[in-house]
Amino acid sequence: MPFIITQGDITSVKVDAIVNAANSELLPGGGVSGAIHAAAGPELYEECRTLRPLEPGRAVITRGYRLPAGHVIHTVGPVWRGGACGESRVLYSCYKESLALAQAQGLESVAFPLISSGIYGYPPDLACDVAQRAITDFLRSSDMTVYLILKGKPLSGRFESIRKDIEAGSPGTAPASEDAISRKGLSRRSSRKPLFRKPSQKPLDEMLNEGPPSKTGEEPPVKLDKVPQAMPDEEPPENTRRSRENAPMVLGAAAAGSANFGHEINLSGLEDGFSETLLKMIDSSGLSDPECYRRANIDRKLFSKIRSTPDYHPRKDTVLAFCIALELDEDNAEKLLKSAGYTLSGALKKDAIIRYFIKRGLYDIYEINNVLYDFDQQPLGSF
C-alpha cells in the first residue's frame, strides 16, 4: 500500500521497478517503451534480446541500468479490436502478472503507465478502469506501493455526467440509485452497517463554492504534475521539538506583570488524541487493522507508527482517509478530524468533495481519489 494515481515521467520515478508497455519482441519502439529504453541505455536492449518473444498478458523482469528504478518489468498489452476479443482479460493479466512478479522479487514499489492506451488503441477511460481494478484487487491482500502514471485525465468526461447522475436520485434525502452510480464509475461499497448516514442532494458545484472562509483549513492544494515524493506525516523533527520546548514562555499582556497565576492549569478535561480516537473507532467498526489501513490507502508501516504513538499527529489527508475507510458519517468524521486538530472547511475544494461523498454514503477511496485527481487535488492516503 498505497495506490497513487498521478501524472509524471515514468522514466524519472524512483521506485523499485517501473513497468514497460512493451511489444512482443521487446524492441525499443515508440512511446513509453522507447523512452524507457533511451533512458536505461543499450544494456537494457541486450538483456531483452534474451527474453523475447513475450506473449500478450505475460511479464518478464530485467535490471533498470541507468534508470532511477532498480528494475524494469516488461509486459505486452492487447491491441484494441472493439472490446469483444478478450482485450480486457489480457490487459488485466498484464497488471496481475507484473505485480505478482514484483512481489516474487520482494519489491516494495512499482510504477505503471496506462498500458495499451497509446498506439495499441485501447480507449484510455476503459484502460484506466481495468488498471485500477487489477491494482486494487492485488492490494486487498498485499502490501506494496503502486503508482499509476497517467497523461491527462482519462475519466474527466465521466465526472461531468456523474454530477447529474448523483443529483438524479429519489426526491428527499435518498441518494442516487445504484444503477445511476455504477453506470458512471462510482460504487457504494459497504459490507456492514455504517455508524450513521445522512444523504444530501446538494449539487457538487454548489458545495465547492459554499460557506465562509475557514481559519482552520489547509493551504490551497497544489496540482499534481509529477509523482509525489514522501511527505511528512508526523510531528516536527526531534531537534525542532526540543527547540520549542526550551524556548521561553511569552506571557500575554494581562499576565505580563506577574508570573504567579494563583492556580495550576487544569488539563484533566482534554479529549482523546487522534491515535486513541482512531483505535476506538476501528474496534467499534469490527474491521481488523489490515482491513482498515488497506481501505484507507495507508501504508502498513505508517499505521503501525500511529498505533504505537499515543501523541501521533497526522496530516489531514491521513485523517480523511480513515474517515472513508471507517465509513463515518459527517458527525463522526468531524469527531475524528477534531481529535487531530482539523475540521471540514467550507472554503476548501477537497473538503467539499469529501463531504459530498460522505453525505451520499460513497466510501470507495480509489473512486474518490479519481475525482480528486480530476479536480487537481492530492489523493487520500499515505505517499
C-alpha positions as CSV (number, residue, x, y, z in Angstrom):
1,M,0.0,0.0,0.0
2,P,-0.9,2.6,-1.1
3,F,-2.2,3.1,-4.6
4,I,-1.4,6.6,-6.1
5,I,-2.8,8.0,-9.3
6,T,-0.8,10.9,-10.7
7,Q,1.0,12.4,-13.7
8,G,4.7,12.5,-14.5
9,D,7.6,11.0,-16.4
10,I,7.8,7.3,-15.6
11,T,11.5,7.2,-16.5
12,S,12.3,9.5,-13.7
13,V,10.4,7.8,-10.9
14,K,12.4,6.5,-8.0
15,V,10.8,3.2,-7.3
16,D,11.9,-0.5,-7.1
17,A,10.5,-1.1,-10.6
18,I,8.8,0.6,-13.5
19,V,6.6,-1.2,-16.0
20,N,7.3,-1.0,-19.7
21,A,4.4,-1.3,-22.1
22,A,6.4,-3.4,-24.4
23,N,5.9,-5.1,-27.8
24,S,6.2,-8.9,-28.2
25,E,9.8,-8.6,-29.4
26,L,10.8,-6.3,-26.6
27,L,12.2,-3.8,-29.0
28,P,12.5,-0.1,-28.0
29,G,9.7,1.0,-30.3
30,G,8.0,4.4,-29.6
31,G,6.0,5.9,-26.8
32,V,6.7,4.7,-23.3
33,S,8.8,1.8,-24.4
34,G,11.1,4.0,-26.5
35,A,11.5,6.5,-23.6
36,I,12.4,3.7,-21.1
37,H,15.0,2.1,-23.4
38,A,16.5,5.5,-24.2
39,A,16.8,6.4,-20.5
40,A,18.1,2.9,-19.5
41,G,20.8,2.7,-22.2
42,P,21.7,0.0,-24.6
43,E,22.3,-2.6,-21.9
44,L,18.6,-2.9,-21.4
45,Y,18.0,-3.9,-25.0
46,E,20.8,-6.5,-24.8
47,E,19.2,-8.2,-21.8
48,C,15.7,-8.0,-23.5
49,R,17.1,-9.9,-26.5
50,T,17.5,-13.0,-24.3
51,L,13.9,-12.9,-23.1
52,R,11.9,-12.5,-26.3
53,P,9.3,-13.2,-27.7
54,L,6.8,-12.3,-25.0
55,E,3.1,-13.2,-25.3
56,P,0.4,-10.6,-24.6
57,G,-0.6,-10.6,-20.9
58,R,2.7,-12.0,-19.7
59,A,5.5,-10.2,-17.9
60,V,9.3,-10.5,-17.5
61,I,11.8,-8.5,-15.4
62,T,15.2,-7.0,-16.1
63,R,17.6,-4.7,-14.5
64,G,17.0,-0.9,-14.7
65,Y,20.6,0.0,-15.6
66,R,20.7,3.8,-15.9
67,L,17.1,4.4,-14.8
68,P,16.4,5.6,-11.2
69,A,14.3,2.4,-10.8
70,G,16.2,-0.7,-10.0
71,H,14.2,-2.9,-12.3
72,V,12.0,-2.8,-15.4
73,I,9.1,-5.2,-15.7
74,H,8.1,-5.7,-19.4
75,T,4.6,-6.7,-20.3
76,V,2.7,-6.8,-23.6
77,G,-0.7,-5.3,-23.7
78,P,-3.6,-6.1,-26.1
79,V,-4.3,-4.3,-29.3
80,W,-7.8,-2.8,-29.1
81,R,-10.2,-4.6,-31.6
82,G,-13.5,-3.2,-30.3
83,G,-13.6,-4.9,-26.9
84,A,-15.2,-8.2,-27.9
85,C,-11.9,-10.1,-28.4
86,G,-10.8,-10.6,-24.8
87,E,-8.9,-7.4,-24.6
88,S,-9.9,-6.6,-21.0
89,R,-8.9,-10.1,-19.8
90,V,-5.4,-9.7,-21.4
91,L,-5.0,-6.2,-20.1
92,Y,-6.0,-7.3,-16.6
93,S,-3.4,-10.1,-16.8
94,C,-0.7,-7.5,-17.7
95,Y,-1.1,-5.8,-14.3
96,K,-1.7,-9.0,-12.4
97,E,1.4,-10.8,-13.8
98,S,3.6,-7.7,-13.3
99,L,2.5,-7.3,-9.7
100,A,3.0,-11.0,-9.0
101,L,6.5,-10.8,-10.5
102,A,7.3,-7.8,-8.4
103,Q,6.1,-9.5,-5.3
104,A,8.1,-12.6,-6.0
105,Q,11.2,-10.4,-6.3
106,G,10.5,-8.8,-2.9
107,L,9.9,-5.4,-4.4
108,E,8.0,-2.8,-2.4
109,S,7.1,-0.1,-5.0
110,V,6.1,-0.3,-8.7
111,A,5.0,2.4,-11.2
112,F,2.8,1.6,-14.2
113,P,2.0,3.5,-17.3
114,L,-1.5,3.2,-18.7
115,I,-0.8,0.0,-20.7
116,S,-2.2,-0.3,-24.3
117,S,-3.7,3.3,-24.3
118,G,-1.2,4.6,-26.9
119,I,-0.6,3.1,-30.3
120,Y,-2.4,-0.1,-29.4
121,G,-5.6,2.0,-29.3
122,Y,-7.3,0.9,-26.1
123,P,-9.7,3.7,-25.0
124,P,-8.0,5.5,-22.1
125,D,-11.1,5.6,-19.9
126,L,-11.6,1.8,-20.3
127,A,-7.9,1.1,-19.9
128,C,-7.9,3.1,-16.7
129,D,-10.9,1.1,-15.3
130,V,-9.0,-2.2,-15.9
131,A,-5.8,-0.9,-14.4
132,Q,-7.5,0.3,-11.2
133,R,-9.5,-2.9,-10.9
134,A,-6.4,-5.1,-11.2
135,I,-4.3,-3.0,-8.9
136,T,-6.9,-2.7,-6.2
137,D,-7.7,-6.4,-6.4
138,F,-4.0,-7.1,-5.7
139,L,-3.7,-4.6,-2.9
140,R,-6.6,-6.1,-0.9
141,S,-4.2,-8.8,0.2
142,S,-0.7,-7.4,-0.4
143,D,1.4,-4.6,0.9
144,M,3.1,-2.6,-1.9
145,T,3.1,1.0,-3.1
146,V,1.8,1.2,-6.6
147,Y,1.7,4.2,-8.9
148,L,-0.4,4.6,-12.0
149,I,1.2,7.3,-14.1
150,L,-1.4,9.0,-16.4
151,K,-1.2,11.5,-19.2
152,G,-4.1,13.8,-19.0
153,K,-7.4,12.9,-17.3
154,P,-9.0,9.9,-19.0
155,L,-12.0,9.9,-16.7
156,S,-12.7,13.6,-16.8
157,G,-15.7,13.3,-19.2
158,R,-17.3,10.7,-17.0
159,F,-17.3,13.0,-14.0
160,E,-19.2,15.7,-15.8
161,S,-22.2,13.4,-16.1
162,I,-21.6,11.9,-12.6
163,R,-22.7,15.2,-11.1
164,K,-26.1,14.9,-12.9
165,D,-26.5,11.3,-12.2
166,I,-25.9,11.7,-8.4
167,E,-28.4,14.5,-8.3
168,A,-31.0,12.5,-10.2
169,G,-31.8,10.2,-7.3
170,S,-35.1,9.8,-5.5
171,P,-36.7,13.0,-4.1
172,G,-35.9,14.0,-0.5
173,T,-32.8,12.6,1.2
174,A,-32.3,9.4,-0.7
175,P,-29.0,9.1,-2.6
176,A,-28.8,8.3,-6.3
177,S,-29.7,4.8,-7.4
178,E,-27.1,2.0,-7.6
179,D,-27.6,1.9,-11.4
180,A,-27.0,5.6,-11.8
181,I,-23.9,5.4,-9.7
182,S,-22.3,2.3,-11.1
183,R,-23.0,3.3,-14.7
184,K,-20.6,6.2,-14.3
185,G,-17.9,4.6,-12.3
186,L,-19.0,5.1,-8.7
187,S,-20.0,2.2,-6.4
188,R,-21.4,2.1,-2.9
189,R,-19.1,-0.3,-1.1
190,S,-20.2,-1.4,2.3
191,S,-20.2,-4.9,3.9
192,R,-21.5,-3.6,7.2
193,K,-23.9,-1.2,8.8
194,P,-22.4,2.3,8.9
195,L,-22.4,4.3,12.1
196,F,-24.8,6.9,10.6
197,R,-25.5,8.4,7.2
198,K,-27.4,11.5,6.3
199,P,-27.5,11.7,2.4
200,S,-27.7,15.1,0.7
201,Q,-28.8,16.1,-2.7
202,K,-26.9,19.4,-2.8
203,P,-25.0,19.7,-6.2
204,L,-21.3,19.3,-6.2
205,D,-20.7,22.7,-7.8
206,E,-22.7,24.4,-5.1
207,M,-20.8,22.5,-2.4
208,L,-17.5,23.5,-3.9
209,N,-18.4,27.2,-3.5
210,E,-20.3,27.2,-0.2
211,G,-19.5,28.6,3.2
212,P,-17.4,31.4,4.5
213,P,-13.6,31.0,4.5
214,S,-12.4,28.9,7.4
215,K,-9.4,29.8,9.6
216,T,-8.7,26.2,10.3
217,G,-8.3,25.0,6.7
218,E,-5.2,23.9,4.8
219,E,-3.2,25.9,2.3
220,P,-4.6,25.7,-1.2
221,P,-3.8,22.4,-2.8
222,V,-1.1,22.1,-5.5
223,K,-1.8,20.5,-8.8
224,L,-0.1,17.1,-9.2
225,D,2.2,17.2,-12.2
226,K,4.6,14.5,-11.1
227,V,4.8,11.6,-8.8
228,P,4.6,12.9,-5.2
229,Q,7.6,12.5,-3.0
230,A,7.4,11.2,0.5
231,M,5.7,13.8,2.7
232,P,6.0,14.2,6.4
233,D,3.1,12.6,8.3
234,E,4.3,13.1,11.8
235,E,5.3,15.7,14.4
236,P,8.3,18.0,13.7
237,P,11.8,16.6,13.9
238,E,13.2,16.0,17.3
239,N,15.6,18.9,17.3
240,T,12.7,21.2,16.3
241,R,10.5,19.9,19.2
242,R,13.4,20.4,21.6
243,S,13.9,24.0,20.5
244,R,10.3,24.7,21.0
245,E,10.3,23.0,24.4
246,N,13.3,25.0,25.6
247,A,12.0,28.4,24.2
248,P,11.0,30.9,26.9
249,M,7.3,31.3,27.5
250,V,5.9,34.7,26.3
251,L,3.1,35.8,28.6
252,G,0.1,37.8,27.3
253,A,-0.4,41.5,28.3
254,A,-2.8,40.7,31.2
255,A,-0.3,38.3,32.7
256,A,2.9,40.1,31.9
257,G,3.0,41.8,35.2
258,S,3.1,38.6,37.3
259,A,4.4,35.1,36.8
260,N,2.2,33.8,39.7
261,F,-1.1,32.7,38.2
262,G,-2.5,31.6,41.6
263,H,-3.6,28.2,40.4
264,E,-2.3,25.3,38.2
265,I,-3.7,24.9,34.7
266,N,-6.2,22.1,34.6
267,L,-5.7,19.6,31.7
268,S,-8.0,16.9,33.0
269,G,-10.8,17.8,30.6
270,L,-8.8,17.2,27.4
271,E,-10.4,14.8,24.9
272,D,-8.7,11.7,23.4
273,G,-6.0,12.4,20.9
274,F,-6.1,11.1,17.3
275,S,-4.4,7.7,17.9
276,E,-6.7,6.7,20.7
277,T,-9.8,8.0,19.0
278,L,-9.0,6.2,15.8
279,L,-8.3,2.9,17.5
280,K,-11.6,3.1,19.4
281,M,-13.4,3.7,16.1
282,I,-11.6,0.7,14.5
283,D,-12.6,-1.5,17.4
284,S,-16.2,-0.4,17.1
285,S,-16.3,-0.9,13.4
286,G,-15.5,-4.6,13.5
287,L,-12.7,-4.2,11.0
288,S,-9.3,-5.7,11.5
289,D,-6.3,-3.4,11.4
290,P,-5.1,-4.6,7.9
291,E,-8.7,-4.2,6.6
292,C,-8.8,-0.7,7.9
293,Y,-5.4,0.6,6.7
294,R,-5.9,-1.0,3.3
295,R,-9.3,0.6,2.9
296,A,-7.7,3.9,3.9
297,N,-4.9,3.5,1.3
298,I,-2.4,3.8,4.2
299,D,1.0,2.2,4.4
300,R,1.3,-0.6,6.9
301,K,4.4,1.0,8.5
302,L,2.6,4.3,8.9
303,F,-0.4,2.6,10.6
304,S,2.0,0.7,12.9
305,K,3.5,4.1,13.9
306,I,0.1,5.6,14.6
307,R,-0.9,2.6,16.7
308,S,2.3,2.7,18.8
309,T,2.5,6.5,19.3
310,P,-0.3,7.9,21.5
311,D,0.5,11.5,20.7
312,Y,1.0,10.9,17.0
313,H,-0.1,13.9,14.9
314,P,-1.1,13.0,11.3
315,R,-1.6,15.0,8.1
316,K,-5.2,16.0,7.4
317,D,-5.3,13.8,4.3
318,T,-4.4,10.8,6.5
319,V,-7.4,11.5,8.9
320,L,-9.7,11.9,5.9
321,A,-8.5,8.6,4.5
322,F,-9.5,6.9,7.8
323,C,-12.9,8.6,7.7
324,I,-13.5,7.0,4.4
325,A,-12.2,3.6,5.4
326,L,-14.4,3.5,8.5
327,E,-17.4,4.8,6.5
328,L,-18.0,7.6,9.1
329,D,-21.0,9.9,8.8
330,E,-20.3,13.6,8.8
331,D,-20.6,14.0,12.6
332,N,-18.2,11.1,13.4
333,A,-15.8,12.3,10.6
334,E,-15.7,15.7,12.3
335,K,-15.0,14.0,15.6
336,L,-12.0,12.1,14.2
337,L,-10.8,15.3,12.5
338,K,-11.1,17.3,15.7
339,S,-9.0,14.8,17.6
340,A,-6.1,15.7,15.3
341,G,-6.9,19.5,15.3
342,Y,-8.7,19.7,11.9
343,T,-12.2,20.2,10.6
344,L,-14.0,20.0,7.3
345,S,-13.8,23.5,5.8
346,G,-16.4,25.0,3.5
347,A,-13.6,27.1,1.9
348,L,-11.5,24.1,0.6
349,K,-12.4,22.3,-2.6
350,K,-11.0,18.9,-1.3
351,D,-13.1,19.2,1.9
352,A,-16.2,19.9,-0.1
353,I,-15.6,16.9,-2.3
354,I,-15.0,14.6,0.7
355,R,-18.2,15.9,2.4
356,Y,-20.1,15.3,-0.9
357,F,-19.2,11.6,-0.9
358,I,-19.7,11.1,2.8
359,K,-23.2,12.6,2.7
360,R,-24.1,10.1,-0.1
361,G,-22.6,7.0,1.6
362,L,-20.0,6.5,-1.1
363,Y,-16.8,5.2,0.6
364,D,-14.6,3.7,-2.1
365,I,-11.3,5.6,-1.6
366,Y,-9.9,4.8,-5.0
367,E,-13.0,6.2,-6.7
368,I,-12.9,9.3,-4.5
369,N,-9.2,9.7,-5.5
370,N,-10.3,9.6,-9.1
371,V,-12.5,12.6,-8.6
372,L,-9.8,14.4,-6.5
373,Y,-7.3,13.7,-9.4
374,D,-9.8,15.2,-11.8
375,F,-10.1,18.3,-9.7
376,D,-6.3,18.6,-9.3
377,Q,-6.3,17.6,-5.7
378,Q,-3.8,15.3,-4.0
379,P,-5.2,11.8,-3.3
380,L,-6.1,10.4,0.1
381,G,-3.7,8.0,1.7
382,S,0.0,7.9,2.6
383,F,2.7,8.5,0.0
